[in-house]
Amino acid sequence: MTPMPATAAVRVRRAELSDLDDLVALEESSFATDRLSRAQYRRHLDSETAQVLVASANHRRFLGTAVVFFRKGTRVARLYSIATRAEARGKGVGSALLEAAEQTARRRRCKVLRLEVRTDNEAAISLYERLGYERIGRYKRYYGDGADAWRYEKAVA
Ligand SMILES: CC(C)(COP(=O)(O)OP(=O)(O)OC[C@H]1O[C@@H](n2cnc3c(N)ncnc32)[C@H](O)[C@@H]1OP(=O)(O)O)[C@@H](O)C(=O)NCCC(=O)NCCS
């Protein structure tokens, strides 16, 4: 893929069936453990309790994704996953996806968006803190490879 110009406008839309190949490829290239499978993505596309978002810009149909989960009876939404294509990082795609995830949570009448992040994931932590997420705790050995997670949340209502 040719480098993305820093000025390209990022759009965020709902993921469709035709995004499945890109979703699975990005998941595999972005995460070493705790990956979503193709079957799980497939289920989340049609689910009432999940929203899969996809970022695009100009003629690039697929630059990244964010997955948000909702549960009945709670106004707390959960950002389950966010990833952008390696060639597109550092250009605002992750920020656009996170803002869209917040908007989705707000539309579903959630008050708070929560997430977990590996304690050594500096790029993601810097993105969350820049967008106003506050660290609320730590889960020991949260990930499949034994890594710890920070928990973050932001009031979105
Ligand atoms: C985290 C991720 C989604 C960010 O996406 P992105 O498209 O680069 O996001 P943006 O361009 O909007 O912002 C990236 C921020 O990270 C910073 N950043 C990028 N690489 C970095 C690094 N190696 N170390 C520290 N900060 C870094 C950028 O400077 C920018 O922060 P700033 O705007 O305050 O300068 C992307 O790096 C990614 O997909 N990583 C792999 C998957 C992952 O770890 N997901 C998070 C799971 S919790």
The ligand as an ORCA input file, in Angstrom:
! r2SCAN-3c Opt
* xyz 0 1
  C      -2.788      1.881     19.077
  C      -3.132      2.165     17.622
  C      -4.563      1.695     17.365
  C      -3.056      3.675     17.390
  O      -3.512      3.928     16.074
  P      -2.990      5.167     15.202
  O      -3.730      5.116     13.922
  O      -1.516      5.189     15.152
  O      -3.532      6.353     16.110
  P      -3.306      7.935     15.958
  O      -2.499      8.233     14.753
  O      -4.630      8.573     16.072
  O      -2.502      8.298     17.287
  C      -1.412      7.526     17.672
  C      -0.762      8.113     18.892
  O       0.211      7.168     19.320
  C       1.495      7.775     19.285
  N       2.438      6.721     18.942
  C       2.539      6.049     17.785
  N       3.518      5.133     17.895
  C       4.015      5.241     19.153
  C       5.023      4.565     19.905
  N       5.730      3.553     19.357
  N       5.249      4.922     21.182
  C       4.552      5.920     21.762
  N       3.553      6.574     21.100
  C       3.311      6.253     19.829
  C       1.377      8.836     18.258
  O       2.374      9.805     18.465
  C      -0.020      9.365     18.569
  O      -0.038     10.133     19.725
  P      -0.033     11.723     19.665
  O      -1.137     12.091     18.728
  O      -0.271     12.103     21.068
  O       1.297     12.081     19.140
  C      -2.131      1.490     16.648
  O      -0.815      1.795     17.052
  C      -2.271     -0.020     16.561
  O      -3.074     -0.540     15.818
  N      -1.481     -0.771     17.341
  C      -1.512     -2.229     17.297
  C      -2.769     -2.773     17.918
  C      -2.918     -2.307     19.356
  O      -1.985     -2.341     20.143
  N      -4.143     -1.877     19.719
  C      -4.459     -1.429     21.056
  C      -4.916     -2.585     21.866
  S      -5.424     -2.045     23.482
*
